[in-house]
Amino acid sequence: MDYHHQLLFLLQEPSTKRSKLLTRVTSLASLLPPVKTTPLKRIGQTLQRSISFRNDTKVSNPSSSMTATRVSTATAPATKRRDSKLWSETFDVRLGATQPLSPKEIKRQEAIFELAQGEQDLVEDLKLAKKAYHDPMLKLSIMTEHELNQIFGTLESLIPLHEDLVSRLREARKPDGSTEHVGHILTDWLPCLSSYTSYCSNQVKAKPLLDQKKQDRRVQDFLQRCLQSPFSRKLDLWNFLDIPRSRLVKYPLLLREILKHTPNDHPDRQHLDEAMLVVQSVVADINRRTGESECQYYKDRLLYTEDGQRDELIDRSRTLSCHGELKNNRGLKLHVFLFQDVLVITRSISLNDQPVSYQLCRQPIPIRQLDLEDLLDGEMRVGGSIRGAFSNNERTKNFFRVTYRTGGPLQSHCFQASDAFNKQQWINCIRQAKEAAALTGDQPPETGIYCKCMYGFTIFYEIYMCHMTCGSNSG
């Protein structure tokens, strides 16, 4: 069988279709008290509004291009959503409670069901990623085993982890489809999420390698065929690899939703409160460790043209606040990194089909000695153009200036962001870095103190991570 026939055979839609749970039974009206209530919402819809995921997710502004430390920015074709199902569609009235269900209890059951259904979907997607992408590419030698291990990381080990939770939630479900207690299950299971640390940390390296491999025509052809196949739901490979991270960020929100509809005197309440503390701690730790891995990755990609450019502040940095493309006042594209104690100005370069490296083109600027100035639109001189009303065009918008004096003449750098949103993100990050530096004195700050934005693989729980994509322009 030649390559193309093998490929067609291997890309036949994997059998991951879900069997119907319980058929929709008679109306819930008999169990509802005569109270007017607002329509029920899928928690997933609420979550989608609360958090944006990129395949590299974008933060708040769809046009943003700043890579903030923990958000993503790749675009993907419009995805084909799974069929939605509500808990009320699976509830069997004939086996259910004889007492009316309050609107609050129904919402609680919907929240628990959303958690369980999401776990089942996750297991299916993880299996699909292995069966439809990893295994065929290995069998057809589209990528080497080493490359696939680097890209997929520990994804396969996550499958039994989530299968375990699916099984526990299924066992806790009553014959009528309702669930009374989940808190003890989650309190016991959630610490297992610590195994995500290695997976999320690996994504920092996996994404650049996958982007590099996409330049290979065989890889490109295979991934395009997958994208056009029904099983992919128009999600590309990185979407599937990023699904575990996006699921991780949902746990605190799902738990919060269950808690919201669980009365204080409910026997499950205490366990749910404990589970919330556990998941917040686990996610914060994963974020911290992933941030350190991401920071180290970019420090390793820096190229120094002069020995004097090496700076202890870079070496001791453990967090990366944000980074991304900016332009200077001559329109030259730069890639700027804001580490916890130092601003580093570079040019991105590609060497021998290797992941992108970043060559320093200016002396690193210590945050404590940096002054920041927000420039009004039209205030900046650009390529010989005159100031004021005559230069109020796109070329003179979204600039800010950083200045630095070190015993010699004043150094000034003007940076142009891609839009007003990214400009404000940069300004916010630099201000927060200066505040953190002032608070810590000469000591390096604790990791994660002001970590607001990093390279879009790990957008975690909104409080702990805000991986924004710095797509600004420097000068």
VEXLO-668933 format. One record per residue (C-alpha): y, x, z; residue in one letter. Coordinates in steps of 0.1 Angstrom, whole numbers, plus 2048, in hexadecimal, padded with zeros to 3 digits. Each point is the difference from the previous one (the first is absolute). Layout:
REM residues N
YXZa...
REM end
This chain:
REM residues 475
800800800m8228107F6d81E802816y8117E07F4h7E07EB803h7FA80E823q8247F8809l7FD7DC7F4l7E07FC813f80D80E820l8207EB7FEl7EE7DF7FFq80F7EB81Be7F080A822p7F17E3812s8197FC81Ct8057DB7FEk8027EE821r7E97E4806s8117E080Ck8007FD825l8007DB80Bl80A7E57E7t81F7EE809r7F77E4817v8107E080At8257FF809s80E810820l8167E2805a7E97F181As80381F816l8268037FDl8167EF819p81B7E97F1p81B81B800v81480A7E2k7FB8257F9t80C81A7E7t7E78097E5p7E981D808l8078217EFk7E881B7F7r80681E817i7FB8167E2g81F7F17F0q81580881Ft7F2823801l8098067DDq8247F7807r800815820s7F28207F0i80280D7DDs7E58177F4f8048167E3r7E480D7EDn81981480Bd8117E4811t8257F97FDk8157F981Ev8177E3801s8108077DFn7EA7FD7E1p8158197EDs7FF81B81Bs7F38227F7s805814820m7E080C80Et8027F8824a7E880D818t7E67E67FFr8067E87E3v7F38007DDs8107FC7DEt7E87FC7E3a8017E07ECt7E17EE7F4a7F97E47E9p8037DD80Ea7E17FC816t7E87E47FEk7FD7F1822r7E07F5810r7FA7DB805d8107F7821s7ED7EC81Ak80C7F0820l7ED7FC820w8047DA7FDs7EC8017E0e7E280F812t8027EB820f7E47E7803d80E7E2812v7DD7F1806r7F781E815l82280580Fg8127F7820a8037DB80At82380680Dq81E8027E9p80A8247F6l824808807s81580E7E4p802820814k7DA803802e7FD7FA7DBi81981C7F9k7EC816818r7E07F97EDq8128077DFe80C82280Ea7DD80A80Bi7F17F57DFf81A8147EEe7F581F813l7DB7FA7F9a8057F87DBq81681E7FCg7E481680Ee7E77F27E7q8188067E3d80682480Cl7DA807801v7FC7F27DDe81D8157F3d7F3820810l7DE7FB7F1k8107F97DFl814820801a7E0814805k7EA7EC7E7k8197FB7E4a815820802y7F081C814h7DC7FD7F5d8067FB7DBp81881D7FEm7E7816812l7E37F57EAk8148047E0l80F82280Bs8237F27FBi809813820m7ED819815t7F07F7821e819816812h81E7EF7EFe7F27DD808l7FB80A824n82480C802q80D7DF7F1i7EA7E7812f7FF813821g7EC7EE81Bt8037DE7F0l7DB7F9800e7FE806825s8187E3805l7E87E67F2i7E87FE81Dp81D800818l80E7E07F2h7DE7F17F9e7FB803826d8207EB807l7F67E77E6v7DF7FC811s80F7FC822r8197E67F5l7E57ED7EEr7EA7FF81Fe81E7F3815a8057E37E8r7F37DF80Ck7EA7EA7E9p81F7EA7F9d81381E7F3g81880581Es80281F815t8097FF825e80282580Ah80881E7EBv814815819g7E281280Fh7F28087DEi82180F7F4l806814821t7DD8107FBd8038057DBw82480B7F9l7FC82480Fp7E88067E2c81F8007EAl80782480Bs7E880A7E5s81C7F67E8y81382080At7EC8167E8s8017E77E4y8267FA801c807825805s7EB8087E1n8147E77EBq81D818801v7ED8187EAk7EB7E67EEa81E7EF7EEk80E81F7EFp7DC80B7F6l7F97DD7F1l8228017EEd7F78227F2q7DD7F57F5k80F7E27EDk80D8197E7q7DC8057F5d7F87E87E3r7DD7F780Dr80E7F7822v81C7ED7F0q7E87ED7E9d7E87F781Df81C7F4817l8107EC7E4q7DF7EF7F9r7FC7F8824c8237F2802l7F87E87E3q7DF7F580Fs7FF7DF815p7F281181Ff820815805s8167E1804r8198167EDk80181981Dl7FF8257F7d7EB81A812l81C80A818w8047DB80An7DC80080Bf803821812l81F7F4812d7F17DF80Bi7F380E821p82280D80Ar8107DE7F7s7E57EF815r80781781Dl8257F6801v7F67DB802k7EC801820y81D7FF818p8107E47ECl7DF7EC7FEl7FB805826l8247F5806r7FA7E07ECe7E17F8814i813807821l81C7EA7F5k7E97E27FFh7EB80981Et80C7EE820p80781781En7E57EF814d7E68047E5h7E281580Bp8048157E1d825809807r7FA81E816q7E88117E8h8187FA7E3l81C810813d7EA81E807e7F68017DBa8248017F5m80781E816l7E18117F2v8097FB7DCv82480B805q7F4820811s7E78077E5v8177FA7E3v81C814810a7E881E804d7F47FD7DCi8237FF7F4n80981F814r7E28137F3r8057F57DCt825809802g7F682380Be7E88037E3s81A7F57E8e81A81880Dc7E781D7FEq7F77F67DCy8248037F4y80781F814k7E28107EEd80E7F57DEr822811806l80681F7EAl81981B80Dy8138147E6t80F81781Be7F380B822d8217F5810g7F77DC7F7q7E47FF819r80B7EF81Fd7F07FC822e80D7DC801l7EA7F87E2i7E281180Fd8027EE821r8077DD7F1s7E57E7807r8107E17F1t8107F87DFl81B7E6803s8047F97DBc7FF8117DEh8077F87DCg8148057E0e825803801l81A80D7E7k81C818805n8237FA7F1n7F58117E0r7E37E87FBg7E6819809l7E17F180Fk7F680E822l7E57F8819h80D7FF823v7EC801820f80D7F6822l7E981081Af8067FA825q81981D804d80980B7DDv80B7F37DEl7EF8127E3v80C7FE7DCi7E78077E5t7F77FB7DBr7DE7F27F8s7EA8157E9i7DD7FD7F2s7EA81F7FDl7E08017ECn7F67DC804d802803826q8117E6816p826802800v81081C814s82480280Dy8158207FAq81D805818l8218037EEc81780181Er7FF80F823q7F07E7819p81B7ED814i7FA7FC826p8057DB80Ai81580A81Er8198127EBq8027E67E4l81D7E97FBd7FB7DF7ECl81A7ED7ECe7FC7DF7EFd8138007DFl8107E17F1l7F67F67DDd8178117E7g80B81A819e7E981B7F2m8098187E3r7E48007E8v7FD8187E3g8258037F9g8087DB803s81F7F7812i8027EE821r8097DD80Ag8007E17EAa7F98127E0f7DF80D80Ds7F37E0811n7DF8007EEn7DB806807e8058267FFr81780081Et7ED7E7816k7E980581En80B82380Af800810823f80982380Ar7F1818819v81381F80Bt7F481F814y81381F80Dr7ED81E80Ct81981B808g80A8037DBg8107E87E7p7FA7DA803l7E17F57ECq8037DD7F1s7E67EC7EEh8067DE7F0c7E27EA7FAf7FD7E07EBq7E67E6809a7F07E97E6s8117E280Fd8147F481Fa7E07F7813f7F18237FDn822810808k8017EC820q7DC80A809q8098257FCw81F7FC815i7ED7EE81Bn7E481A801c81881D802i8147EF81Cr7E17F9813q7F48247FCa82180D80Dk7FF7E981Ee7DC80B807a8098247FDa81E7FB818a7E97F081Al7E681B7FEt81781E802g7EE81F7F5d7DD7F1805q7EE7F17E2p7FE7DA804p7E07EE807e7EF7F67E0t8097DD7F4g8207FD814i8157F87E2y7E68007E5c80D7E47EBk7F48087DDc7E58147EFm7EC8027E1y7F47DD7F9g7DB802809f8017F4824t8177E3806i7F37F7822f80A7E781Ay8257F97FAe80A80E822i7EE8217FCy8048087DBm8197FA7E5c7F48157E4h81D7FC7E8m80080E7DEt81D8177FCc80A7FC7DCg82380C803s81381B7EDn80D82180Fs81A8197F8g
REM end
